[in-house]
Amino acid sequence: SSDAEMLNQTTVTEFFLLGFPSLHHQEHLMAITLLASYLIILGGNLLIISLVLAERDLYRPMYFFLCNLSCLEIFLTTSIIPKAIGNLLMGRRAISYLGCLTQCYFYSLLGYIEFVLLAVMSYDRYMAICYPLQYLMLMNSQLCLQLLLGSWTVGFLATIVSVVLVARMPFCNDNHIDHFFCDCVLLIKLSCAETQIVELISFMTSSVILLGSLGMTAMSYLYIINSILRLPSSSSQHKTFSTCSSHITIVILGYGSCIFMYVQPSSHHLSCNKAVALINTLVTPLMSPFIFSLRNQLMKDALKAGLKRSALIFRKHSP
């Protein structure tokens, strides 16, 4: 009987992503919407990366971290959206066992890194506002690189434990995931082994990363708000606070959606979770380039300068 049990445990070679069953009659429209959104995410974030690399005025810590955030947004959406589009267009929602684990790993890894990076960006804003005269000396290129590497290290260590545990779990008969991508939390629930310990480890990891980085972000902003309130005029207060407004918007969207989904001992309604996951994997990366570019004067100036240069080059080479 134990041999038969083992055979059952090795029969799952692929999983089926149920997606949004109530919208199955509008799959092609959904695929077109996802594709358009994905192309805008790629275009917007690649524009931010190219502007930061091209404009010397943007060679500052804030834009170094923003450039890396844009890279993460591209990688994160690429790990989820193209597969979802393919499934919608082909009408087949299958993903291989290895593909599912890979998606789990990269979604978790990139998500964790992004939250730690948002905390690092809040620390950068704290240094810029609370120590303006020493800012560039304190936030030198070496420290910026160390903070970035630290974000990746924390993300890697947090992810590898959960994913290794999931990879070692047996999967028997049920291979239907009620989501549009392979979510580790839902994958754990499908296992035919005892899942309580793995679920607890996954929950605690998510809680530590999300609430820990949110706590650091909140602490930075308490000091920032305290410094802003000490400024003599309301115009200088508004001007200083405006340098943080883009970051605050992304923090609210990102943390709000992920805390709703993961930092909870019992799951909310799945359709609600899927809608919130769409905010995290699509809406936030879609809005991020616009929020950071349209609400930042240096970014707008860099964009105008870039467009002028492009127009000059085009005129020069046109017949």
Backbone bond lengths (Angstrom), bond angles and torsions (degrees), N, CA, C in turn:
res aa  C-N    CA-C-N  psi(-1)  N-CA   C-N-CA  omega(-1)  CA-C   N-CA-C  phi
1 S - - - 1.468 - - 1.514 112.18 -
2 S 1.357 115.30 -33.08 1.479 118.62 178.90 1.527 110.83 -67.41
3 D 1.394 116.97 -33.27 1.462 120.44 177.00 1.532 110.27 -66.22
4 A 1.334 114.92 -41.65 1.474 119.63 178.58 1.522 110.49 -64.21
5 E 1.341 115.40 -37.28 1.467 120.92 178.12 1.523 110.73 -62.63
6 M 1.334 115.62 -45.01 1.462 121.07 179.64 1.526 110.71 -63.21
7 L 1.359 115.66 -38.05 1.459 119.67 179.43 1.526 110.29 -63.57
8 N 1.346 115.23 -42.46 1.465 120.13 177.30 1.523 111.61 -60.87
9 Q 1.324 115.54 -37.63 1.465 120.81 -176.54 1.525 112.04 -70.25
10 T 1.321 117.35 -21.58 1.467 119.68 -178.14 1.530 112.75 -103.12
11 T 1.344 118.16 5.89 1.468 119.88 -178.42 1.528 113.11 -78.12
12 V 1.319 119.68 -23.36 1.467 121.27 -178.38 1.532 109.71 -76.34
13 T 1.335 115.45 107.18 1.471 120.58 178.57 1.524 111.05 -108.08
14 E 1.335 116.53 -12.98 1.465 120.50 177.24 1.523 110.27 -151.94
15 F 1.326 113.55 160.21 1.465 120.76 177.53 1.519 109.05 -117.96
16 F 1.329 115.56 158.13 1.460 120.40 177.88 1.527 109.36 -115.86
17 L 1.325 115.11 124.32 1.460 121.51 -179.36 1.523 108.58 -91.31
18 L 1.318 116.47 114.66 1.465 120.55 -174.86 1.525 112.62 -74.27
19 G 1.320 117.51 -22.92 1.469 121.13 177.58 1.514 112.65 63.30
20 F 1.345 115.40 -128.26 1.470 121.69 179.85 1.535 108.23 -115.60
21 P 1.345 117.35 87.77 1.477 120.28 -175.12 1.522 114.01 -55.63
22 S 1.322 117.94 -34.46 1.475 120.82 -177.72 1.532 112.09 -69.89
23 L 1.341 117.25 -14.78 1.471 120.94 -178.30 1.530 112.36 -111.58
24 H 1.332 116.79 18.51 1.475 119.91 -176.30 1.527 113.24 -62.01
25 H 1.342 118.06 -27.67 1.465 120.74 179.59 1.537 111.45 -77.90
26 Q 1.330 117.37 -5.93 1.474 121.13 178.76 1.531 111.26 -119.46
27 E 1.336 116.02 32.11 1.471 120.28 -173.49 1.517 113.23 -63.16
28 H 1.347 118.09 -40.85 1.462 120.47 -178.44 1.532 111.43 -67.06
29 L 1.327 115.83 -37.09 1.468 120.41 176.75 1.533 109.87 -65.20
30 M 1.338 115.97 -42.07 1.469 120.50 177.53 1.525 111.10 -62.48
31 A 1.350 116.19 -41.65 1.469 121.05 179.88 1.525 110.94 -62.38
32 I 1.334 116.50 -42.55 1.472 121.27 179.14 1.528 110.48 -64.85
33 T 1.349 115.86 -41.94 1.476 120.84 178.80 1.526 110.92 -62.71
34 L 1.348 116.08 -45.07 1.466 120.83 179.13 1.522 110.98 -63.71
35 L 1.340 116.53 -42.08 1.468 120.82 -179.25 1.526 110.97 -63.89
36 A 1.346 115.99 -45.45 1.474 120.10 178.61 1.529 110.78 -61.17
37 S 1.342 116.15 -44.10 1.470 120.81 179.59 1.526 110.63 -63.30
38 Y 1.333 116.23 -43.35 1.475 121.85 -179.27 1.529 111.04 -61.80
39 L 1.350 116.78 -42.25 1.467 121.07 179.70 1.535 111.08 -66.22
40 I 1.333 116.26 -36.95 1.477 120.38 177.22 1.530 109.85 -66.95
41 I 1.357 116.40 -41.78 1.475 120.80 177.69 1.527 110.45 -59.93
42 L 1.340 116.30 -47.47 1.466 120.68 178.75 1.523 110.77 -60.59
43 G 1.345 115.70 -49.85 1.467 120.58 -178.03 1.515 112.71 -61.45
44 G 1.335 116.01 -48.09 1.472 121.19 -177.76 1.513 112.75 -63.33
45 N 1.330 116.15 -45.51 1.469 119.45 -178.14 1.526 112.35 -73.57
46 L 1.342 116.99 -34.84 1.477 119.55 175.02 1.526 110.73 -66.39
47 L 1.335 116.69 -33.02 1.466 120.72 176.65 1.528 110.44 -64.50
48 I 1.339 116.99 -44.51 1.467 121.11 177.90 1.531 110.21 -60.75
49 I 1.336 116.91 -45.96 1.473 121.16 -179.49 1.527 110.50 -60.95
50 S 1.340 117.00 -45.31 1.470 120.50 -177.95 1.527 111.61 -67.81
51 L 1.344 116.77 -37.00 1.476 119.94 177.93 1.529 111.06 -64.82
52 V 1.340 116.33 -44.89 1.468 120.85 -179.45 1.532 110.63 -63.06
53 L 1.330 116.46 -38.85 1.471 120.16 -179.79 1.526 111.98 -73.96
54 A 1.345 116.87 -31.50 1.467 120.85 -173.61 1.528 113.72 -87.66
55 E 1.329 117.81 -32.54 1.469 121.14 -173.10 1.526 111.83 -98.60
56 R 1.311 116.08 120.38 1.474 120.96 -179.16 1.533 112.00 -64.67
57 D 1.332 117.19 -28.97 1.471 120.99 178.11 1.527 112.16 -62.83
58 L 1.329 116.03 -20.77 1.470 121.02 -178.70 1.525 112.48 -98.17
59 Y 1.335 116.60 10.69 1.480 120.09 176.70 1.530 108.66 -81.39
60 R 1.329 115.34 67.53 1.460 122.45 -179.01 1.527 108.48 -134.03
61 P 1.334 117.22 157.87 1.478 119.52 -178.23 1.520 114.15 -53.26
62 M 1.340 116.95 -43.69 1.469 121.50 -177.67 1.529 111.10 -55.83
63 Y 1.345 116.44 -43.39 1.462 121.05 -176.33 1.525 111.72 -80.93
64 F 1.309 117.12 -24.79 1.466 121.68 172.62 1.536 109.23 -62.37
65 F 1.333 116.06 -47.03 1.465 120.88 178.76 1.528 111.18 -68.96
66 L 1.331 116.75 -37.51 1.466 121.10 178.45 1.533 110.64 -63.09
67 C 1.329 116.18 -40.62 1.463 122.14 177.79 1.535 110.10 -60.31
68 N 1.329 115.94 -43.11 1.470 120.63 178.84 1.523 111.88 -69.49
69 L 1.338 116.83 -34.80 1.471 120.79 176.03 1.529 109.78 -63.24
70 S 1.338 116.62 -40.54 1.470 120.87 178.07 1.526 111.22 -63.51
71 C 1.328 116.88 -39.48 1.476 120.87 176.04 1.522 110.45 -60.62
72 L 1.329 116.51 -44.58 1.464 121.34 179.72 1.530 111.44 -62.93
73 E 1.339 116.30 -40.70 1.475 120.75 179.14 1.533 110.18 -61.31
74 I 1.344 116.39 -41.32 1.468 120.88 179.07 1.529 110.36 -64.39
75 F 1.339 116.49 -48.64 1.476 120.50 -179.02 1.528 111.57 -63.57
76 L 1.345 116.17 -41.34 1.469 121.09 -177.46 1.527 111.45 -62.68
77 T 1.335 116.30 -49.45 1.471 119.77 -179.55 1.532 110.72 -67.60
78 T 1.340 117.05 -34.94 1.467 120.66 179.64 1.525 111.42 -66.27
79 S 1.319 117.40 -28.57 1.473 120.55 178.87 1.527 112.29 -73.78
80 I 1.338 117.49 -15.41 1.479 121.03 -174.99 1.535 112.96 -119.25
81 I 1.336 117.15 -52.46 1.468 121.71 -165.29 1.535 114.44 -69.14
82 P 1.352 121.00 -47.35 1.476 118.87 -179.16 1.530 113.33 -56.09
83 K 1.325 117.40 -41.08 1.464 121.24 178.18 1.530 110.55 -64.17
84 A 1.338 115.92 -41.72 1.476 120.57 178.91 1.534 110.41 -63.04
85 I 1.338 117.27 -40.78 1.478 121.54 178.41 1.530 109.93 -63.78
86 G 1.342 116.10 -45.99 1.465 121.34 179.17 1.523 112.04 -58.57
87 N 1.320 116.45 -43.58 1.469 121.36 179.36 1.523 111.75 -63.57
88 L 1.342 116.04 -40.35 1.467 120.28 -179.60 1.524 111.34 -67.44
89 L 1.335 117.13 -41.78 1.461 121.21 -177.72 1.526 112.24 -71.67
90 M 1.336 116.31 -37.63 1.467 120.42 -177.21 1.526 112.44 -86.30
91 G 1.329 116.31 -15.05 1.464 120.21 -179.10 1.520 113.43 72.37
92 R 1.330 116.18 8.59 1.469 120.47 179.11 1.518 107.32 -117.28
93 R 1.309 116.76 120.37 1.463 120.04 -171.36 1.519 113.28 -100.02
94 A 1.313 116.78 24.30 1.467 120.38 -176.57 1.524 111.64 -81.41
95 I 1.320 115.03 147.97 1.462 122.97 171.15 1.526 106.90 -140.38
96 S 1.327 116.58 135.79 1.469 119.66 -176.95 1.531 110.57 -64.96
97 Y 1.332 114.76 159.68 1.462 120.81 178.98 1.532 110.43 -55.98
98 L 1.342 115.51 -47.56 1.469 120.29 -179.94 1.530 110.82 -66.91
99 G 1.327 116.16 -39.43 1.473 120.70 178.25 1.511 111.64 -62.36
100 C 1.329 115.48 -38.19 1.471 120.86 179.57 1.525 110.79 -66.47
101 L 1.333 116.32 -45.49 1.464 120.38 178.09 1.524 111.50 -62.74
102 T 1.341 115.60 -40.28 1.477 121.16 178.93 1.523 110.53 -62.51
103 Q 1.341 115.94 -44.08 1.471 120.53 178.57 1.528 111.03 -62.92
104 C 1.338 115.59 -43.45 1.475 121.40 175.86 1.521 110.88 -55.03
105 Y 1.340 114.67 -48.11 1.463 120.86 -175.36 1.527 111.13 -63.04
106 F 1.335 117.07 -51.88 1.463 119.69 -174.95 1.524 112.33 -70.42
107 Y 1.335 117.19 -35.76 1.466 119.41 177.62 1.531 110.05 -62.94
108 S 1.341 116.54 -45.49 1.472 121.00 179.69 1.522 111.00 -66.87
109 L 1.338 116.45 -47.38 1.473 121.47 -177.94 1.521 111.39 -58.44
110 L 1.328 116.48 -53.93 1.465 120.99 -176.01 1.526 111.41 -67.01
111 G 1.338 116.43 -35.42 1.470 120.35 176.99 1.512 112.07 -64.47
112 Y 1.337 116.90 -45.89 1.470 120.93 178.92 1.532 111.08 -63.00
113 I 1.338 116.48 -44.72 1.479 120.22 179.92 1.524 109.54 -59.95
114 E 1.344 115.80 -41.85 1.468 120.17 -177.68 1.526 111.59 -61.89
115 F 1.335 117.09 -40.03 1.466 119.45 -179.44 1.527 111.58 -69.95
116 V 1.325 116.58 -39.01 1.475 119.10 176.84 1.531 109.17 -65.63
117 L 1.342 116.20 -39.01 1.473 120.51 179.45 1.529 111.24 -65.29
118 L 1.334 117.45 -36.46 1.476 120.26 176.24 1.531 110.76 -63.19
119 A 1.343 116.66 -36.74 1.473 120.80 175.91 1.525 110.17 -66.80
120 V 1.338 116.67 -39.83 1.472 121.76 177.45 1.529 110.16 -63.16
121 M 1.329 116.19 -40.95 1.474 120.71 179.04 1.531 111.15 -65.01
122 S 1.323 117.16 -35.16 1.472 119.74 176.91 1.527 110.16 -68.79
123 Y 1.329 116.69 -36.12 1.479 121.13 175.87 1.528 110.01 -64.14
124 D 1.329 116.01 -40.00 1.474 121.07 176.87 1.530 111.00 -60.64
125 R 1.339 117.04 -43.89 1.471 121.11 178.26 1.537 110.47 -64.81
126 Y 1.326 116.31 -38.10 1.479 121.39 177.13 1.534 110.22 -60.50
127 M 1.336 116.83 -46.38 1.469 120.61 179.69 1.524 111.12 -64.46
128 A 1.342 116.84 -40.53 1.470 121.45 -177.82 1.530 111.64 -65.94
129 I 1.337 116.97 -37.91 1.473 120.80 -175.09 1.525 112.24 -89.31
130 C 1.316 117.00 -38.18 1.470 120.18 -176.89 1.534 113.12 -85.85
131 Y 1.336 117.34 -26.08 1.473 121.38 178.74 1.527 110.15 -131.22
132 P 1.344 117.60 61.61 1.478 120.16 -173.12 1.529 114.15 -61.77
133 L 1.326 118.15 -34.88 1.464 120.56 -176.40 1.526 112.26 -74.67
134 Q 1.326 116.63 -34.63 1.473 120.17 -179.12 1.531 112.71 -97.60
135 Y 1.348 116.00 0.34 1.472 120.89 -171.03 1.535 113.80 -51.88
136 L 1.339 116.94 -55.58 1.464 120.09 -175.54 1.521 112.46 -66.64
137 M 1.322 116.48 -28.44 1.459 120.01 178.00 1.543 110.05 -74.86
138 L 1.342 115.81 -41.38 1.473 120.15 -179.55 1.524 111.75 -72.44
139 M 1.341 115.81 -46.47 1.470 120.50 -179.67 1.524 109.61 -90.63
140 N 1.332 115.89 60.71 1.467 119.75 -179.13 1.527 110.45 -77.82
141 S 1.334 115.69 173.00 1.467 120.46 -174.92 1.526 112.08 -61.87
142 Q 1.338 116.75 -33.29 1.466 120.30 -179.84 1.538 110.56 -65.33
143 L 1.339 116.77 -45.29 1.464 120.76 179.56 1.528 110.42 -65.33
144 C 1.336 116.82 -41.50 1.472 120.61 179.42 1.529 110.73 -59.39
145 L 1.325 115.84 -43.18 1.465 120.67 179.37 1.528 111.11 -65.93
146 Q 1.344 115.95 -40.34 1.470 120.54 178.47 1.536 111.15 -63.75
147 L 1.338 116.57 -41.10 1.469 121.08 178.81 1.530 111.20 -65.48
148 L 1.345 115.88 -38.82 1.459 120.10 178.08 1.534 111.03 -66.46
149 L 1.329 116.31 -46.35 1.469 120.73 178.11 1.528 111.04 -63.02
150 G 1.335 115.84 -36.12 1.466 121.19 176.32 1.521 111.37 -61.93
151 S 1.339 116.65 -41.17 1.475 121.82 178.27 1.523 110.69 -60.94
152 W 1.333 115.97 -45.38 1.465 120.86 179.87 1.531 111.42 -66.53
153 T 1.327 116.49 -38.96 1.479 120.55 -179.65 1.523 110.75 -65.01
154 V 1.332 116.83 -46.47 1.476 121.47 179.23 1.528 109.84 -60.88
155 G 1.344 116.27 -45.60 1.464 121.13 178.95 1.517 112.32 -60.09
156 F 1.343 115.82 -43.89 1.471 120.90 -179.59 1.526 111.37 -64.09
157 L 1.339 117.01 -47.86 1.466 121.15 -178.36 1.524 111.86 -64.23
158 A 1.345 116.14 -38.41 1.468 120.67 -179.83 1.525 111.05 -67.96
159 T 1.343 116.71 -35.87 1.467 120.89 -174.92 1.514 112.59 -80.97
160 I 1.321 116.09 -42.96 1.470 120.17 -170.29 1.526 112.55 -60.38
161 V 1.338 117.07 -36.54 1.482 120.91 -179.38 1.527 110.12 -62.27
162 S 1.344 116.44 -52.59 1.473 120.96 -177.64 1.521 111.61 -62.51
163 V 1.340 116.83 -44.82 1.466 120.32 -175.53 1.535 111.23 -68.29
164 V 1.330 117.82 -38.84 1.471 120.90 176.76 1.532 110.20 -62.75
165 L 1.329 116.64 -41.81 1.472 120.74 178.17 1.529 111.31 -63.42
166 V 1.341 116.20 -41.88 1.470 120.60 178.77 1.529 110.22 -65.24
167 A 1.335 116.96 -41.64 1.470 121.88 -178.77 1.526 112.09 -62.76
168 R 1.321 116.69 -27.26 1.474 121.30 -179.34 1.535 112.80 -86.40
169 M 1.332 116.30 -6.79 1.470 119.85 -177.31 1.528 110.97 -81.92
170 P 1.340 117.62 142.78 1.468 120.09 177.28 1.535 110.97 -83.06
171 F 1.340 115.26 143.69 1.466 120.90 176.06 1.522 108.24 -122.16
172 C 1.313 116.01 125.22 1.477 120.54 -171.53 1.518 111.89 -99.18
173 N 1.328 117.35 -97.75 1.465 120.28 -171.17 1.528 113.76 -97.30
174 D 1.313 116.57 -45.84 1.471 119.64 -174.84 1.526 110.41 -75.50
175 N 1.329 116.57 117.18 1.471 120.53 178.88 1.524 111.64 -127.03
176 H 1.334 116.85 28.18 1.471 121.75 178.78 1.531 110.05 -104.40
177 I 1.326 115.36 120.01 1.474 121.49 179.38 1.521 108.13 -104.24
178 D 1.315 116.15 119.17 1.468 121.10 -177.54 1.531 110.71 -81.42
179 H 1.337 114.38 67.72 1.475 121.48 -179.46 1.526 108.28 -161.64
180 F 1.346 117.60 173.89 1.462 119.51 177.81 1.536 112.16 -99.22
181 F 1.348 116.62 2.96 1.465 121.56 171.70 1.523 108.64 -152.42
182 C 1.327 115.96 170.25 1.467 120.48 -178.19 1.525 110.31 -80.70
183 D 1.302 115.17 101.49 1.456 122.50 178.52 1.525 108.12 -94.33
184 C 1.328 117.09 128.01 1.472 121.59 -177.76 1.527 112.59 -55.40
185 V 1.325 116.76 -40.05 1.472 121.30 -177.95 1.526 110.42 -59.96
186 L 1.349 116.77 -44.52 1.458 121.23 -179.09 1.528 111.57 -74.87
187 L 1.334 116.19 -33.10 1.466 120.35 178.73 1.529 110.70 -65.00
188 I 1.318 116.41 -40.51 1.474 121.19 178.10 1.530 110.21 -59.09
189 K 1.332 115.74 -41.28 1.473 120.64 -177.55 1.538 112.54 -64.47
190 L 1.343 117.49 -23.49 1.469 121.42 -179.16 1.527 113.26 -79.28
191 S 1.321 116.89 -16.14 1.462 120.01 -176.33 1.530 110.99 -65.24
192 C 1.344 114.96 146.07 1.470 119.16 178.58 1.528 111.34 -91.37
193 A 1.333 116.57 4.66 1.475 120.62 175.01 1.531 109.20 -92.38
194 E 1.311 115.93 177.40 1.468 121.86 175.38 1.538 107.68 -70.80
195 T 1.319 116.44 123.06 1.481 120.29 -171.34 1.532 113.95 -107.00
196 Q 1.327 118.41 -6.08 1.472 120.51 -171.48 1.526 113.02 -57.28
197 I 1.345 117.29 -45.24 1.471 120.81 -176.43 1.528 110.34 -65.99
198 V 1.362 115.86 -44.81 1.479 120.18 -179.66 1.525 110.04 -65.28
199 E 1.331 117.59 -40.70 1.468 121.34 177.54 1.530 110.86 -61.92
200 L 1.337 115.99 -41.10 1.465 120.51 179.99 1.527 110.85 -65.45
201 I 1.340 116.31 -43.74 1.479 120.66 178.97 1.528 110.32 -62.37
202 S 1.353 116.05 -43.99 1.469 121.36 178.82 1.530 111.30 -62.17
203 F 1.333 115.63 -44.31 1.470 121.37 178.99 1.527 111.48 -63.25
204 M 1.337 116.31 -43.54 1.471 120.29 -178.78 1.534 111.63 -68.29
205 T 1.332 116.30 -38.57 1.471 120.10 177.98 1.522 110.40 -62.19
206 S 1.356 115.69 -48.74 1.470 120.19 178.78 1.525 111.16 -59.87
207 S 1.326 115.93 -42.43 1.463 120.84 -179.10 1.523 111.55 -63.05
208 V 1.337 116.64 -46.49 1.473 121.20 -177.92 1.529 110.51 -62.52
209 I 1.352 116.78 -47.14 1.473 120.59 -178.38 1.525 111.04 -66.49
210 L 1.335 116.44 -51.47 1.463 119.93 -176.12 1.524 112.40 -67.17
211 L 1.331 116.36 -52.38 1.468 119.19 -176.77 1.522 112.06 -73.01
212 G 1.342 116.64 -32.57 1.472 120.59 177.19 1.521 111.88 -65.16
213 S 1.352 115.95 -48.27 1.474 119.32 179.41 1.526 111.26 -69.50
214 L 1.348 116.65 -34.55 1.471 119.82 176.20 1.527 110.58 -65.41
215 G 1.335 116.91 -39.58 1.467 121.35 177.59 1.526 111.71 -61.22
216 M 1.351 116.09 -42.72 1.478 120.54 178.27 1.530 110.99 -65.89
217 T 1.344 115.37 -38.78 1.473 120.23 178.28 1.530 110.25 -64.92
218 A 1.332 116.14 -45.56 1.477 121.07 179.55 1.526 111.05 -61.84
219 M 1.339 116.75 -41.27 1.468 121.51 179.08 1.530 110.76 -62.06
220 S 1.342 115.67 -44.48 1.470 119.85 178.32 1.517 110.88 -59.41
221 Y 1.349 116.03 -43.26 1.465 119.35 -177.45 1.525 113.24 -72.91
222 L 1.310 117.85 -26.16 1.472 119.73 173.52 1.526 110.13 -63.48
223 Y 1.337 116.18 -44.78 1.469 120.61 176.57 1.524 111.43 -65.97
224 I 1.343 116.44 -39.12 1.468 120.95 179.63 1.527 110.41 -62.72
225 I 1.340 116.15 -48.38 1.472 120.63 -179.22 1.529 110.29 -62.13
226 N 1.327 116.71 -40.63 1.465 121.42 177.58 1.533 111.01 -60.10
227 S 1.338 116.90 -42.46 1.471 121.20 178.87 1.519 111.49 -67.84
228 I 1.360 116.19 -40.39 1.469 120.44 -179.11 1.528 110.92 -64.90
229 L 1.330 116.85 -39.97 1.469 120.63 -179.49 1.526 112.72 -65.18
230 R 1.336 116.43 -21.45 1.464 120.40 178.79 1.527 112.87 -82.76
231 L 1.325 117.30 -11.02 1.473 120.43 -179.79 1.528 109.71 -66.96
232 P 1.330 117.40 145.81 1.471 120.72 -170.69 1.532 115.30 -67.97
233 S 1.330 118.11 -39.86 1.472 119.62 -174.77 1.524 111.64 -116.34
234 S 1.327 114.74 155.71 1.475 119.62 -179.92 1.525 111.02 -68.63
235 S 1.348 117.32 -31.00 1.474 120.32 179.38 1.527 110.87 -66.31
236 S 1.346 117.33 -41.09 1.469 120.67 178.10 1.532 110.57 -69.80
237 Q 1.348 116.31 -33.21 1.468 120.12 175.90 1.530 110.29 -63.76
238 H 1.347 114.99 -46.27 1.461 120.27 -179.50 1.525 111.26 -63.97
239 K 1.327 116.82 -42.73 1.468 122.09 -178.90 1.532 110.65 -63.05
240 T 1.330 116.57 -42.68 1.469 120.93 -179.53 1.512 110.94 -68.42
241 F 1.344 116.29 -42.77 1.462 119.80 -178.62 1.526 111.43 -67.11
242 S 1.338 116.80 -30.71 1.470 120.33 -178.76 1.524 112.13 -63.17
243 T 1.351 117.10 -23.96 1.470 120.00 177.88 1.527 111.41 -70.33
244 C 1.342 116.66 -16.46 1.479 121.37 -179.30 1.525 112.89 -104.09
245 S 1.330 117.59 -13.63 1.473 120.54 -169.73 1.528 112.85 -61.26
246 S 1.344 117.31 -39.35 1.475 120.53 179.75 1.518 110.29 -62.91
247 H 1.325 115.58 -45.10 1.464 121.11 -179.22 1.525 110.84 -63.30
248 I 1.327 117.05 -42.65 1.474 121.62 -179.74 1.530 110.59 -61.10
249 T 1.349 116.97 -42.18 1.472 121.15 -179.96 1.523 111.37 -60.01
250 I 1.343 116.96 -46.11 1.472 121.42 179.62 1.530 110.34 -66.43
251 V 1.331 116.72 -38.50 1.477 121.38 178.33 1.532 110.48 -59.99
252 I 1.328 116.78 -46.66 1.469 121.41 -178.56 1.532 110.63 -62.51
253 L 1.345 116.42 -47.21 1.466 120.70 -179.63 1.528 111.71 -63.86
254 G 1.332 115.78 -48.52 1.468 121.20 -175.94 1.516 113.05 -66.88
255 Y 1.320 116.52 -53.81 1.472 120.49 -177.94 1.526 111.33 -66.94
256 G 1.332 115.97 -41.60 1.460 120.03 -178.69 1.515 111.92 -57.51
257 S 1.340 116.54 -48.51 1.466 120.44 -177.58 1.524 111.58 -67.67
258 C 1.341 117.39 -43.11 1.477 119.55 -176.39 1.526 112.86 -72.56
259 I 1.307 118.23 -38.12 1.469 120.61 178.00 1.534 109.17 -64.24
260 F 1.325 116.07 -38.84 1.470 121.01 176.99 1.522 110.80 -58.66
261 M 1.360 116.28 -42.11 1.473 120.47 -174.70 1.519 113.69 -79.88
262 Y 1.348 117.49 -42.54 1.458 119.04 -165.05 1.528 116.22 -111.96
263 V 1.316 117.39 -33.31 1.469 117.70 -175.45 1.524 109.17 -90.14
264 Q 1.301 114.34 69.35 1.463 121.93 -178.44 1.519 108.16 -155.54
265 P 1.327 118.82 125.75 1.458 120.53 -179.87 1.529 113.18 -62.82
266 S 1.324 118.65 -34.06 1.470 120.85 178.04 1.519 109.39 -118.81
267 S 1.334 115.86 140.27 1.466 120.50 -174.38 1.523 112.27 -71.44
268 H 1.338 115.13 145.22 1.464 120.90 170.07 1.525 107.89 -77.54
269 H 1.288 116.96 -179.27 1.458 121.35 177.16 1.518 109.26 -58.99
270 L 1.351 116.00 133.30 1.470 120.82 -172.94 1.523 113.49 -60.52
271 S 1.333 117.91 -41.09 1.465 119.93 -179.57 1.519 110.85 -62.89
272 C 1.330 115.65 -32.91 1.467 121.44 176.70 1.530 109.52 -68.06
273 N 1.337 116.69 -43.51 1.458 121.84 177.51 1.518 111.75 -60.19
274 K 1.344 116.20 -40.06 1.462 120.67 -179.83 1.530 110.99 -65.27
275 A 1.321 115.73 -40.82 1.467 120.34 178.53 1.526 110.33 -63.44
276 V 1.338 116.10 -41.31 1.467 120.70 179.03 1.531 110.32 -68.69
277 A 1.353 116.68 -36.36 1.469 120.91 176.70 1.522 111.02 -62.52
278 L 1.331 117.00 -35.01 1.469 120.91 176.54 1.523 111.05 -62.94
279 I 1.345 116.21 -37.26 1.473 120.47 176.91 1.526 109.34 -62.05
280 N 1.335 115.43 -43.77 1.460 121.56 -175.79 1.523 112.99 -71.21
281 T 1.358 117.14 -39.15 1.465 120.76 -174.01 1.522 113.56 -95.55
282 L 1.335 117.45 -15.86 1.456 119.91 -175.28 1.524 113.82 -128.70
283 V 1.335 116.63 -52.84 1.477 119.92 -173.54 1.531 111.61 -67.96
284 T 1.349 117.13 -47.88 1.472 119.83 -179.28 1.530 111.93 -62.93
285 P 1.366 119.99 -48.85 1.467 118.79 176.58 1.527 113.19 -62.27
286 L 1.347 116.56 -28.62 1.463 121.36 179.06 1.525 111.04 -71.50
287 M 1.343 115.99 -41.27 1.463 120.92 -178.20 1.522 112.96 -79.69
288 S 1.317 116.21 -29.75 1.466 121.85 -173.19 1.533 114.52 -50.73
289 P 1.355 119.76 -50.96 1.474 118.90 -179.84 1.520 112.88 -61.32
290 F 1.345 116.41 -38.55 1.470 120.19 -179.31 1.529 110.70 -68.97
291 I 1.333 116.31 -42.74 1.468 120.45 179.86 1.531 110.54 -61.57
292 F 1.346 116.11 -46.41 1.468 119.58 -176.73 1.523 113.20 -74.27
293 S 1.348 117.42 -29.98 1.469 118.50 -177.06 1.525 112.72 -89.30
294 L 1.343 116.58 -40.92 1.466 119.61 -175.49 1.533 113.05 -77.96
295 R 1.334 116.34 -21.14 1.468 118.99 -178.34 1.530 112.20 -106.06
296 N 1.330 115.78 16.96 1.459 120.26 -177.86 1.529 108.97 -131.24
297 Q 1.330 116.43 117.11 1.461 120.72 -174.07 1.522 112.56 -63.88
298 L 1.336 117.48 -41.28 1.463 120.02 179.72 1.524 111.83 -63.26
299 M 1.333 116.31 -38.25 1.461 120.56 177.72 1.531 110.36 -65.93
300 K 1.339 116.65 -40.93 1.472 120.70 179.13 1.529 110.53 -65.06
301 D 1.347 115.86 -41.42 1.475 120.09 177.79 1.525 111.24 -63.96
302 A 1.334 116.03 -41.32 1.469 121.07 179.46 1.525 110.36 -64.78
303 L 1.337 116.96 -38.37 1.463 121.32 179.09 1.533 110.77 -66.10
304 K 1.348 116.31 -43.50 1.473 120.54 177.95 1.521 110.56 -61.50
305 A 1.346 116.12 -44.19 1.472 120.68 179.75 1.528 110.92 -62.46
306 G 1.321 115.70 -41.02 1.466 120.92 178.91 1.518 112.05 -64.63
307 L 1.344 116.83 -42.03 1.466 121.38 179.00 1.526 110.84 -65.69
308 K 1.350 116.35 -39.23 1.472 120.32 177.83 1.525 110.71 -61.89
309 R 1.341 115.55 -45.21 1.467 120.40 179.22 1.525 111.38 -61.28
310 S 1.341 115.59 -43.37 1.462 120.95 179.75 1.529 111.09 -62.47
311 A 1.362 115.89 -41.42 1.471 120.74 179.16 1.521 110.94 -63.81
312 L 1.336 116.71 -41.76 1.473 121.31 178.48 1.524 111.47 -63.04
313 I 1.328 116.13 -44.20 1.479 121.14 179.33 1.525 109.97 -63.43
314 F 1.349 115.64 -42.08 1.468 119.81 -179.94 1.531 111.19 -63.37
315 R 1.364 116.48 -44.14 1.466 120.83 179.01 1.523 111.82 -63.77
316 K 1.335 114.95 -37.14 1.467 121.66 -178.22 1.539 111.15 -65.39
317 H 1.341 115.22 -38.52 1.471 119.40 -175.27 1.521 113.52 -96.38
318 S 1.350 116.75 -6.99 1.472 118.34 178.94 1.518 109.72 -78.42
319 P 1.347 118.92 146.82 1.467 121.49 -176.69 1.533 111.96 -69.17
